[in-house]
Amino acid sequence: MNRNRRTAVQAFFTILQNANLRGFFTGKIYRGALKSVCVPGLNCYSCPGALGACPLGSLQNSLTSGAFRFPYYVLGLMVFFATLLGRGVCAFLCPMGLLQDLLDRVPLKKVKTFRGDRPLRYLKYVILAVFVIAIPLAVKLTPAFCKYVCPSGTLSGIMLAMADHRLFDLMGSRFILKAAILLLIIIASVKICRPFCRYICPLGAFYSLFNRVSLLRLELDRESCVHCGACSDACGMGADPAQDPDSPECIRCGACIHACPRGALLYGTGGFGASLKAENKK
């Protein structure tokens, strides 16, 4: 799938998840029955247009409540999305992914990698373990990632305040900290492909754990591959599909498929795609 088609898919699902358009003008959050359903990507519960709930927010609320109950429903949905698409959720269904991809289109020279890039990629797993799981479990009523980090929540707060200006008076130092994180992500996204997804997003970290077993896979026809490097050059996430098509950094965006001059890469389901291509060669 080329970039423009994928952007159209991203835009469709972003609008679908935020179809409460009246909320953007009234500043009122939708609280109907759909709000009990988690969406696949990072889409804040408090977004004025949001119809569903964010899986990370729901998970933290379950862990941080006074009477702990194992979050079977939330984790079950997250595992379902992960085993079905892996980090394909990041490429097609996440509004934060769409925002970063649009910023990546700004015509400036991009930074592919830099010193510290590889170690920084482990930060998202630390954030998942500490801010999403450990702190909510240890400190009641403290959904730490939502409270101190989440850029989607910051954007939602800004949109709510734009509809109801009285909310600006309630924004304190914690919101300023989150706004600074959001601004840093926006600036970095102009030069680095998806910095939030690469280094910070705990939801992407969770989905990445399933990349090697998910139904949607990136498959390599090793007989066709000539190791020209076109796929790794096209990968904005810094993965090398010719070496590891199931890399946890791969978001299944399809840029490498589109770039490969030999057609050696394709979408598949655990070997089915490559097998089908081999059969078609006979």
Backbone as a ProteinNet text record, in pm:
[ID]
protein_1_A
[PRIMARY]
MNRNRRTAVQAFFTILQNANLRGFFTGKIYRGALKSVCVPGLNCYSCPGALGACPLGSLQNSLTSGAFRFPYYVLGLMVFFATLLGRGVCAFLCPMGLLQDLLDRVPLKKVKTFRGDRPLRYLKYVILAVFVIAIPLAVKLTPAFCKYVCPSGTLSGIMLAMADHRLFDLMGSRFILKAAILLLIIIASVKICRPFCRYICPLGAFYSLFNRVSLLRLELDRESCVHCGACSDACGMGADPAQDPDSPECIRCGACIHACPRGALLYGTGGFGASLKAENKK
[TERTIARY]
84.3	0	88.4	63.4	146.5	106.3	188.3	174.1	40.5	-4	-127.7	-249.2	-250.8	-362.3	-363.4	-245	-239.5	-284.9	-247.1	-292.4	-444.5	-503.4	-649.3	-713.1	-652.8	-703.2	-691	-576.1	-554.8	-658.1	-680.9	-776.1	-917	-953.4	-1086.4	-1107.4	-1009.3	-1025.8	-1014.8	-937.5	-931.5	-1066.1	-1127.7	-1259.9	-1364.5	-1354.9	-1450.3	-1444.3	-1323	-1307.3	-1344.5	-1351.6	-1382.3	-1500.9	-1605.7	-1720.9	-1821.8	-1795.3	-1882.5	-1844.9	-1873.7	-1827.9	-1884.6	-2002.2	-2063.5	-1977.3	-1904.1	-1820.5	-1711.8	-1661.9	-1556.9	-1607.5	-1739	-1797.1	-1856.9	-1905.8	-1968.6	-1871.5	-1761.3	-1668.4	-1719.9	-1822.1	-1878.8	-1832.7	-1785.5	-1734.8	-1850.8	-1845.5	-1945.2	-1932.2	-2044.7	-2043.4	-2145	-2176.1	-2273	-2216.3	-2294.3	-2260	-2129	-2097.3	-1974.8	-1849.3	-1862.4	-1744.9	-1690.5	-1765.1	-1717.1	-1633.9	-1622.3	-1545.7	-1411	-1303.6	-1169.6	-1140.7	-1084.9	-1038.8	-897.9	-846.6	-713.7	-597	-606.7	-494.5	-502.2	-408.3	-400.3	-494.5	-612.8	-713.8	-781.2	-749.6	-787.1	-938.5	-977.6	-1117.3	-1176.4	-1093.1	-1140.2	-1140.7	-1100.6	-1111.1	-1257.3	-1289.3	-1430.9	-1504.2	-1429.7	-1495	-1494.9	-1423.4	-1402.3	-1531.7	-1553.2	-1668.2	-1631.7	-1504.6	-1459.7	-1359.2	-1302.7	-1204.7	-1066.2	-963.7	-825.7	-788.8	-727.1	-691.1	-592.2	-496.9	-400.7	-467.7	-556.3	-628.1	-715.7	-784.1	-870.7	-790.3	-673	-587.6	-538.1	-493.1	-444.9	-556.6	-675.4	-787.1	-821.9	-809.7	-835.7	-731.4	-604	-495.7	-489.8	-535.7	-519.5	-641.2	-748.1	-870.1	-845.8	-926.8	-910.4	-927.1	-1030.8	-1055.3	-1001.2	-881.3	-815.1	-891.6	-913.1	-968.6	-884.3	-851.2	-768	-840.9	-774.1	-840.6	-856.7	-937.4	-954.6	-1004.3	-1103.8	-1165.7	-1066.2	-999.5	-907.9	-789.4	-727.1	-612.2	-653.2	-772.6	-821.6	-833.9	-888.3	-900.6	-763.4	-673.3	-538.4	-465.7	-478.4	-415.6	-480.7	-612.3	-681.9	-627.9	-621.1	-567.4	-422.5	-344.6	-202.7	-181.1	-257	-240.2	-296.5	-387.9	-443.5	-350.6	-303.5	-230.4	-88.6	-51.5	77.6	86	199.3	213.2	149.2	77.1	-3.2	-105.9	-145.8	-234.9	-172.5	-41.8	28.7	25.3	34	42.6	-91.2	-199.7	-328	-440	-435.4	-552.8	-531.1	-409.4	-380.1	-376.5	-458.6	-456.1	-321.6	-249.3	-117.3	-19.6	-37.6	43	14.8	-113	-150.9	-88.6	-95.6	-37.9	110.6	183.5	327.9	358.1	278.2	301.5	276.4	177.8	152.4	268	321.5	435.3	560.2	570.5	685.3	685.7	572.4	562.9	620.9	647.9	711	843.9	866.1	982.8	1114.3	1161.4	1291.9	1374.3	1506.7	1593.5	1570.3	1552.2	1518.6	1642.6	1631.1	1735.2	1696.4	1772.9	1740.7	1782.4	1899.4	1947.8	2048.8	2081.6	2176.8	2231.2	2336.8	2394.1	2291.4	2266.4	2166.7	2031	2014.9	1885.9	1845.3	1935.5	1902.6	1868.8	1952.1	1915.8	1783.4	1756	1632.5	1507.8	1521.2	1405.9	1354	1438.8	1396.3	1316.8	1319.3	1249.2	1099.5	1040.6	896.1	858.3	947	919.8	930.1	1022.8	1034.8	909.1	861.9	740.2	620.4	612.1	503.9	508.2	627.2	641	618.5	670.1	666.8	539.7	511.6	401.6	264.6	260	130	95.8	198.4	171.3	214.2	341.5	394.3	332.4	335.7	282.9	133	51.2	-91.6	-119.4	-38.5	-55.7	-14.9	88.8	144.3	73.7	25.1	-35	-179	-272	-414.1	-449.5	-539.5	-592	-483	-380.7	-272.9	-244.7	-324.1	-292.7	-176.6	-55.2	63.6	89.4	74.2	102.8	4.9	-123.1	-224.3	-198.8	-158.4	-146.5	-24.5	87	213.3	275.1	231.6	303.6	213.8	103	28.2	1.1	58	34	-107.7	-169	-306.6	-399.7	-374.7	-453.4	-431.8	-309.7	-279.6	-355	-351.3	-426.8	-575.3	-626	-767.7	-801.4	-712.1	-734.5	-736.1	-647.7	-643.6	-771.7	-818.1	-940.7	-1062.4	-1067.2	-1176.6	-1174.6	-1055.8	-1043.5	-1077.4	-1050.7	-1087.5	-1237.9	-1308.9	-1454.9	-1513.9	-1443.8	-1488.7	-1369.1	-1357.5	-1238.5	-1215.1	-1317.3	-1300	-1200.2	-1183.3	-1091.8	-945.7	-914.6	-776.7	-731	-824.9	-790.7	-755.9	-795.7	-772.2	-643.2	-575.3	-454	-334.5	-275.9	-164	-30.1	65.7	203	213.3	130.2	134.3	95.8	-2.4	-43.2	67.2	136.4	247.1	356.5	384.8	482.8	439.2	312.3	261.8	261.4	230.6	232	373.6	473.4	612.6	650.9	602.8	628.6	564.4	440	370.4	444.9	487.5	559.8	690	760.7	884.7	858.5	750.4	714.3	681.5	608.4	570.9	695	785.1	907.5	994.1	1008.2	1091	1032.2	899.1	832.7	860.8	901.1	934.2	1066.9	1156.1	1288.8	1307.6	1236.3	1251	1116.4	1117.8	993.1	937.7	819.6	746.5	830.4	880.6	960.6	880.6	754	671.1	657.4	631.7	619.6	752.2	861.4	993.7	1036	1016.2	1082.2	989.3	864.9	782.6	658.7	590.2	454.8	451.3	389.2	380.7	281.9	185.5	92.2	163.5	247.2	329.5	425	478.3	567.2	492.8	369	289.4	263.2	219.8	190.5	315.1	431.7	555.3	591.1	546.2	575.3	508.4	409.5	333.7	368	466.2	497	537.4	600.5	647.9	539.5	426.4	320.6	187.1	180.1	53.3	10	-118.7	-172.2	-119.7	-121.8	-64.8	86	155.8	301.3	362	487.5	566.6	655.8	645.2	717.3	817	928.1	1038.3	1058	1057	1092.7	1244.1	1314.7	1461.1	1524	1453.5	1507.1	1506.6	1410.2	1401.9	1487.4	1512.4	1585.9	1731.9	1778.6	1918.8	1995.4	1932.3	1995.6	2048.3	1962.8	2001.6	1990.1	1918.7	1904.5	1790.1	1711.3	1600	1495.1	1471.2	1367.9	1410	1534.7	1580.7	1588.8	1622.7	1624.9	1483.9	1384.4	1246.7	1182.8	1238	1176.7	1202.7	1098.5	1112.9	1141.2	1109.6	1129	1268.8	1352.2	1489.5	1505.3	1409.4	1420.4	1485.2	1529.1	1586.7	1506.8	1403.2	1315.5	1387.2	1497.8	1570.9	1641.7	1669.8	1733.8	1632.4	1532.4	1434.2	1296.9	1221.3	1089.5	989.8	1018	928.7	983.4	1068.7	1127	1019.4	1040	943.2	930	1024.3	1014.5	926.8	899.4	820.1	674.9	617.5	477	387.2	442.6	364.5	306.3	377.1	324.1	326.3	413.3	420.2	513.7	587.5	680.7	788.1	834	938.5	883.8	758.5	695.1	689.2	649.6	636.7	773.7	879.7	1013.3	1091.2	1058.5	1138.5	1130.1	1242.1	1239.1	1217.1	1231.4	1219.4	1088.6	1008.3	883.8	907.5	1017.1	1054.1	981.2	917.9	845.1	696.9	616.8	472.7	406.8	279.9	202.1	163	159.7	118.6	71.4	48.3	2.1	85.9	201.6	285.4	336	387.2	443.2	350.7	223.2	127.1	154.2	187.4	210.8	327.6	441.3	559.8	535.8	463.2	433	347.3	250.2	162.7	241	336.3	417.8	504.1	559.3	642.4	560.6	436.6	350	321.1	302.1	271.2	389.9	512.9	630.4	640.7	580.1	594.2	514.1
-119.2	0	124.9	218.3	337.8	434.9	537.4	627.1	701	749	826	740.4	616.3	527.8	496.1	476.4	446.2	567.8	687.8	808.1	819	781.6	783.7	685.1	566.3	467.1	519.9	579.9	637	745.8	834	943.1	888.6	786	725.6	672.3	595.9	536.7	641.1	746.9	855.4	924.7	952.9	1016.8	922.7	795.2	697.2	689.9	693	685.7	816.6	924.7	1056.8	1120.4	1039.5	1082.8	1166.5	1191.3	1279.5	1425	1467.8	1598.3	1713	1695.2	1801.2	1836.4	1736.5	1760	1862.9	1874	1971.3	2115.2	2133.5	2267.6	2295.6	2191.4	2210.2	2187.7	2113.9	2083.2	1976.1	1903	1797.3	1660.9	1576.7	1444.4	1346.1	1268.3	1163.6	1058.2	1022.7	925	812.9	785.8	681.4	541.4	445.1	303.5	266.1	331.7	297.6	329.6	415.9	455.6	340.2	233.8	116.5	24.2	57.2	-24.6	41.5	-35.7	17.3	16.8	126.7	133.1	74.6	40.8	-22.8	71.4	197.5	289.4	383.1	477	574.6	689.5	687.3	789	820.4	935.1	966.2	963.1	904.6	901.3	1042.4	1138.9	1275.8	1360.5	1303.1	1377.3	1411.3	1536.8	1574.4	1495.9	1437.3	1360	1210.7	1163.4	1019.8	946	837	749.9	633.1	591.1	477.6	518.8	420.2	444.8	403.3	468	432.1	307	207.9	85.5	109.7	202	230.6	297.8	392.8	458.9	361.4	273.6	174.1	76.5	35.8	-56.1	9	132.6	201.3	222.2	257.1	276.9	147.5	35.7	-93.2	-124.1	-94.2	-127.2	-33.5	91	191.3	207	135.5	147.1	91	136.6	93.2	-56.2	-111.7	-256.7	-319.9	-378.2	-431.3	-550.4	-544	-656.9	-675.6	-799.7	-824.7	-776.8	-696.9	-635.6	-732.5	-835.7	-936.7	-874.8	-788.9	-732.1	-647.4	-553.2	-462	-538.3	-621.6	-698.9	-795.2	-851	-941.7	-871.7	-749.6	-673.8	-635.3	-593.9	-556	-675.1	-791.5	-912.1	-950.8	-932.1	-961.4	-874.1	-742.8	-651.7	-687.9	-723	-753.4	-880.3	-984.7	-1110.8	-1102.4	-1010.9	-994.8	-911.4	-797.1	-701.5	-671.6	-709.7	-667.7	-516.3	-462.6	-316.7	-257.4	-338.8	-286.2	-186.3	-200	-101.2	37.6	45.4	173.8	237.4	155.8	207.8	250.4	186	207.6	261.2	234.2	260.7	365	415	503.2	650.7	736.5	879.8	946.9	904.3	962.8	925.8	808.6	769.4	859.1	890.4	979.8	1118.1	1171.8	1304.3	1306.6	1205.5	1201.2	1182.9	1101.3	1080.1	1207.7	1286.9	1414	1511.2	1513.5	1600.5	1554.1	1423.6	1368.4	1413	1458.8	1504.8	1645.4	1715.9	1847.3	1829.9	1904.3	1880.5	1931.9	1863.3	1892.4	1764.1	1777.7	1661.3	1582.8	1452	1367.3	1306.4	1279.9	1211.9	1065	978.3	835	769.3	805.1	749.4	846.4	825.4	911.4	833.8	884	817.9	816.1	700.7	686.5	641.2	633.1	592.2	453	356.8	218.9	203.1	256.7	245.4	313.5	427.8	500.2	419	324.2	244.2	155.7	129.6	50.5	133.2	266.4	353.4	323.9	292.5	266.9	146.3	48.2	-68.8	-32.1	58.5	107.3	185.2	269.2	347.3	254.5	150.2	52.3	-12.4	-55.2	-125.1	-32.9	90.2	180.1	264.2	338.6	434.3	371.1	261.3	199.1	89.2	20.2	-94.6	-69.3	-39.5	-34.7	77	199.9	311.9	298.8	269.2	249.1	137.9	31.4	-74.9	-30.5	52.8	91	210.8	303.1	426.6	437.4	432.7	436.2	567.4	554.9	670.3	749.7	677.8	745.1	675.5	705.7	654.8	735.4	694.6	778.4	820.7	729.5	766.7	873.7	854.5	954.2	1087.1	1079.4	1197.8	1282	1216.6	1289.4	1290.5	1203.2	1189	1203.9	1136.3	1109.9	1233.2	1240.6	1354.4	1356.6	1239.4	1234.1	1301.5	1277.5	1343	1493.3	1536.4	1679.2	1746.1	1683.9	1736	1743.5	1640	1637.8	1752.9	1778.4	1889.3	2023	2040.6	2165.5	2182.8	2074.3	2083.5	2110.9	2051.1	2078.7	2225	2276.6	2414.9	2513.6	2475.2	2562.5	2574.9	2467.8	2471.7	2537.5	2525.6	2585.8	2657.9	2787.1	2863.6	2867.6	2839	2837.4	2731.4	2627.7	2519.6	2563.7	2668.7	2717.6	2763.9	2816.2	2865	2752.1	2629	2514.9	2440.5	2481.1	2412.2	2460.3	2369.5	2406	2359.3	2345	2310.6	2172.2	2078.5	1943.7	1946.6	2029	2039.8	2106.7	2201.7	2267	2165.3	2076.4	1970.2	1881.1	1840.2	1754.7	1829.1	1958.6	2038.3	2047.3	2053.8	2057.7	1925.7	1813.8	1682.5	1674.4	1721.7	1722.5	1808.9	1926.5	2016.5	1952.9	1886.3	1818.3	1708.9	1633.9	1527.5	1586.9	1697.1	1761.6	1809.8	1875.6	1926.9	1811.6	1708.6	1594	1520.5	1518.9	1444.8	1503.6	1629.5	1693.7	1642.2	1599.3	1553.5	1402.6	1339.8	1196.8	1128	1020	947.5	887.1	928.8	872.4	860.6	970.6	960.8	911.2	945.9	897.3	745.8	693.2	548.3	478	537	475.8	465.7	576.3	587.8	591.6	630.8	661.8	574.6	544.8	488.6	349.2	334.8	203.5	109.6	166.5	80.8	13.9	90.2	31.9	-71.6	-46.3	-143.6	-274.5	-264.4	-384.5	-460.8	-389.7	-455.4	-517.5	-454.9	-506.1	-645.1	-676.5	-807.5	-920.8	-884.3	-984.6	-984.5	-903.5	-892.5	-1025.5	-1112	-1239	-1346.3	-1320.1	-1421.7	-1369.3	-1241	-1183.9	-1243.2	-1235.3	-1288.6	-1209.4	-1076.6	-992.5	-991.9	-1038.5	-1048.4	-983.3	-949.7	-906.8	-1023.7	-1070.8	-1191.6	-1163.8	-1234.1	-1215.5	-1340.8	-1324.3	-1430.8	-1425.2	-1508.7	-1500.6	-1536.1	-1611.4	-1644	-1522.2	-1434.2	-1314.4	-1200	-1198.1	-1086.8	-1085.3	-967.3	-951.3	-861.8	-829.7	-749.1	-616.3	-547.8	-419.4	-304.7	-326.3	-223.7	-127.2	-146.6	-54.4	-56.7	-174	-186.4	-114.6	-131.8	-66	85.2	130.4	274	333.1	255.7	304.4	300.7	221.2	203.4	323.6	397	512	475	351	307.1	250.7	248	203.2	53	-22.1	-168.3	-211.4	-336.4	-393.9	-518.8	-505.3	-618.8	-736.3	-711	-820.8	-908.4	-852.9	-928.7	-983.3	-902.1	-941.3	-883.3	-952.9	-901.4	-895.6	-963.4	-960.8	-874.5	-779.4	-691.7	-625.7	-614.3	-544.2	-396.4	-341.9	-201.3	-184	-292.6	-284	-255.6	-152.2	-118.4	-166.5	-247.3	-304.8	-197.5	-86.7	22.6	-9.8	-101.4	-141	-58.6	36.3	118.5	33	-69	-156.9	-242.1	-284.4	-362	-279	-153.7	-62.7	-31.8	-30.7	8.2	-106.8	-230.9	-344.4	-362.4	-354.6	-367	-510	-607.3	-748.3	-811.3	-733.6	-789	-899.6	-890.5	-997.1	-987.3	-872.7	-852.9	-843	-897.1	-891.3	-915.8	-876.3	-908.9	-1055.4	-1118.8	-1258.4	-1293.4	-1420.9	-1469	-1589	-1560.8	-1668.2	-1765	-1711.7	-1797.5	-1820.4	-1785.2	-1813	-1727.4	-1597.9	-1509	-1553.1	-1584.1	-1627.6	-1761.1	-1849.9	-1979.5	-1963.6	-1871.7	-1847.5	-1790	-1699.3	-1641.9	-1749	-1839.1	-1946.9	-2037.8	-2063.5	-2147.6	-2078.9	-1945.4	-1871.9	-1868.7	-1889.2	-1890.7	-2019.9	-2126.2	-2255.8	-2263.8
0	0	0	-94.3	-98	13.9	27	142	143.7	27.5	21.7	57.8	12.3	45.9	194.8	250.4	393.7	474.2	431.8	500.5	496.1	383	371.4	468.8	482.6	578.2	720.8	752.9	886	915.6	818.5	837.4	859.2	783.1	797.3	938.6	988.9	1121	1232.4	1209.9	1308.5	1319.7	1205.6	1204.9	1264.5	1231	1282.8	1435.3	1491.2	1636.5	1706	1628.8	1686.4	1614.9	1598.7	1519	1597.5	1724.3	1802.6	1772.4	1652.1	1604.5	1687.4	1741.7	1822.4	1942.9	1994.1	2110.9	2088.2	1964.8	1935.5	1948	1939.2	1947.9	2086.1	2152.5	2283.8	2399.9	2374	2481.7	2576.1	2533.2	2616.6	2566.5	2659	2625.5	2610.3	2504.6	2484.8	2594.3	2657.5	2767	2743.5	2618	2585.3	2597.8	2548.4	2564.7	2495.8	2383.8	2311.5	2391.1	2492.7	2570.3	2654.5	2665.8	2740	2652.2	2523.1	2428.2	2401.5	2411.3	2384.2	2234.7	2185.6	2046.8	2040.7	1922.2	1914.5	1943	1897.4	1906.6	2025.1	2028.8	2137.4	2104.3	2161.4	2135.8	2269.5	2326.5	2463.7	2487	2599	2643.8	2648.3	2685.7	2705.7	2579.5	2467.7	2341.5	2318.3	2286	2269.8	2161.3	2068.3	1963	1986.8	2088.6	2108	2139.4	2066.5	2092.4	2182.5	2179.8	2258.3	2363.3	2430.5	2536.2	2490.2	2544.7	2514	2592	2529	2602.3	2715.5	2695.8	2802.7	2921.1	2893.1	3000.8	3077.4	3004.5	3068.4	3153.2	3102.1	3176.6	3305.5	3297	3417.2	3518.9	3470.2	3562.5	3634.8	3566.2	3630.2	3736.9	3706.1	3798.3	3917.7	3899.2	4003.8	4092.2	4064	4145.2	4285.1	4380.2	4518.1	4535.9	4473.8	4481.2	4354.1	4361.9	4242.2	4185.3	4056.6	3982.5	3857.8	3829.4	3712.2	3586.9	3502.2	3385.7	3267.8	3287.7	3182.8	3051.6	3062	2941.5	2862	2931.1	2861.9	2803.9	2885.4	2837.2	2726.2	2739.1	2635	2501.3	2501.5	2377.3	2322.5	2409.3	2364.8	2303.8	2366.7	2312.3	2179.4	2168.9	2042.9	1929.6	1953.4	1851.6	1817.9	1921.3	1902.1	1821.7	1851.4	1779	1637.5	1616	1481.9	1392.8	1444.8	1361	1407.2	1530.2	1581.4	1580.7	1538.5	1532.7	1406.8	1333.5	1224.3	1274.6	1400.6	1462.6	1454.3	1479.8	1478.4	1339.8	1237.1	1100.5	1043.7	1087	1019.7	1109	1238.3	1322.7	1431.5	1447.3	1559.7	1517.4	1579.8	1546.6	1571.9	1676.1	1700.4	1588.8	1530.2	1415.4	1296.6	1274.2	1164.3	1182.7	1303.4	1329.7	1296.8	1342	1316.8	1168.4	1100	957	877	917.4	849.3	872.7	994.4	1023.5	949.2	926.4	853.8	707.5	658.3	519.1	500.6	609.6	596.9	524.3	415	328.6	387.4	490.4	548.4	548.5	548.3	551.2	679.6	666	779.9	843.6	973.1	1047.9	1057.8	993.6	994.6	1125.5	1174.3	1300.5	1360.9	1485.6	1555.3	1674.8	1733.7	1850.7	1963.7	2015.7	2121.4	2071.5	1938.5	1882	1930	1918.3	1955.5	2103.2	2195.4	2337.1	2370.9	2304.1	2332.2	2297	2204.8	2164.3	2277.9	2377.6	2492.1	2593.3	2576.4	2670.3	2674.1	2559.3	2556.7	2641.8	2651.8	2735.7	2884.4	2916.6	3054	3092.1	3000.3	3025.8	3043.4	2962.3	2976.9	3115.7	3156.8	3284.6	3403.9	3395.9	3512.3	3516.6	3408.2	3410	3388.6	3313	3283.1	3383	3435.6	3523.5	3668	3691.5	3828.8	3912.8	3863.5	3942.8	3966.6	3864.3	3892.2	3993.4	3992	4090.6	4230.5	4238.2	4368.1	4431.3	4349.5	4401.6	4353	4443.9	4407.1	4336.3	4241	4167.2	4096.3	4047.5	3974.9	3842.2	3739.1	3604.1	3547	3581.3	3564.4	3420.1	3324.5	3186.1	3139	3166	3128	3198.5	3324	3408.4	3376.4	3341.1	3329.4	3190.1	3099.2	2971.8	2849.5	2844.4	2720.6	2634.4	2512.8	2423.9	2367.3	2354.7	2307.1	2408.2	2536.8	2640.5	2641.7	2614.2	2608.8	2493.9	2378.2	2263.8	2294.9	2362.8	2398.7	2492.4	2589.8	2682.6	2611.8	2515.5	2439	2358.2	2294.2	2214.2	2301.5	2420.6	2514	2557.6	2587.1	2631.9	2520.6	2397.6	2285.4	2271.3	2309.7	2304.8	2429.5	2542.3	2668.2	2730.3	2704.7	2742.9	2893.2	2972.8	3118	3162.1	3080.9	3117.1	3114.7	3038.5	3034.9	3173.5	3253.4	3387.2	3483	3448	3536	3503.1	3396.7	3353.6	3434.6	3512.8	3598.9	3545.6	3637.4	3600.2	3537.6	3582.1	3524.6	3377.4	3343.4	3203.5	3121.7	3180.5	3110.1	3078.3	3173.6	3149.9	3034.1	3034.5	2926.7	2793	2796.8	2673.7	2618	2706.4	2662.6	2595.7	2651.4	2590.3	2452.8	2442.3	2313	2211.7	2253.1	2162.3	2115.5	2205.9	2169.8	2066.7	2084.2	1989.7	1853.1	1852	1725.8	1651.4	1723.3	1659.8	1609.3	1693.2	1653.7	1534.3	1522.3	1414.1	1277	1273.9	1146.6	1092.8	1183.7	1143.9	1155.1	1250.2	1275.4	1253.2	1180.7	1154	1284.1	1323.4	1437.5	1565.9	1618.3	1740.4	1860.5	1867.6	1978.4	1971.6	1852.4	1835.5	1863	1821.2	1837.2	1982.8	2057.2	2186.7	2307.9	2291.3	2408.5	2422.8	2312.9	2322.3	2386.1	2503.8	2568	2499.7	2426.6	2354	2236.7	2167.2	2061.1	2116.2	2236.9	2301.1	2327.2	2373.6	2399.3	2269.2	2165.5	2038.1	1976.1	1998.5	1938.7	1991.5	2112.5	2171.6	2093.3	2009.1	1934.8	1785.8	1744.3	1602	1537.8	1614.2	1558.5	1554.4	1617.1	1619.2	1566.6	1530.2	1486	1351.7	1325.4	1200.1	1080.9	1090.4	984.9	999.4	897.2	902.2	778.6	791.1	676.5	639.6	515.8	477	365.2	374.1	279.2	195.6	63.4	-29.2	-47.1	27.4	31.2	-103.3	-186.6	-318.8	-410.5	-390.9	-475.5	-423.6	-293.5	-231.8	-277.2	-320.2	-361.6	-264.7	-150.2	-45.1	-99.5	-174.3	-232.8	-133.1	-23.3	78.4	56.5	-51.7	-79.8	30.6	87.1	190.8	318.9	361.1	483.5	464.2	342.3	313.7	322.9	283.5	283.6	421.3	512.6	644	733.8	765.7	853.3	997.2	1035.2	1173	1198.2	1095.5	1112.4	1121.3	1069.7	1067	936	931.8	810.3	775.4	692.8	661.6	598.4	525	461.1	564.3	680.8	787.4	887.7	919.7	1021	985.4	901.4	862.1	977.1	1088.4	1203.6	1316.7	1284	1384.9	1470	1600.4	1685.3	1652.2	1576.9	1535.2	1411	1339.1	1215.9	1248.2	1185.4	1207.7	1093.1	1001.8	891.2	798.8	782.1	700.4	552	509.5	369.4	284.6	344.6	266.4	201.1	271.6	217	102.2	114	7.1	-120.3	-103.7	-217.1	-278.2	-194.5	-242.4	-305.2	-270.8	-316.2	-467.4	-539.4	-686	-733.5	-644.3	-681.1	-634.8	-562.9	-510.7	-410.1	-335.2	-241.5	-108	-82.8	42.7	15	104.9	90.9	225	233.3	351.6	345.9	461	467.6	605.9	628.7	758.6	799.3	856.8	908	803.6	691.5	587.6	469.9	485.9	378.7	255.8	280	166.3	81.3	146.3	72.5	3.4	68.7	7.7	-115.8	-106.9	-220.7	-338.3	-307	-413.7	-477.6	-398.3	-451.5	-543.4	-505.5	-588.5	-722.4	-714.9	-838	-935.1	-883.6	-968.6	-1050.9	-995.8	-1062	-1191.6
[MASK]
++++++++++++++++++++++++++++++++++++++++++++++++++++++++++++++++++++++++++++++++++++++++++++++++++++++++++++++++++++++++++++++++++++++++++++++++++++++++++++++++++++++++++++++++++++++++++++++++++++++++++++++++++++++++++++++++++++++++++++++++++++++++++++++++++++++++++++++++++++++++++

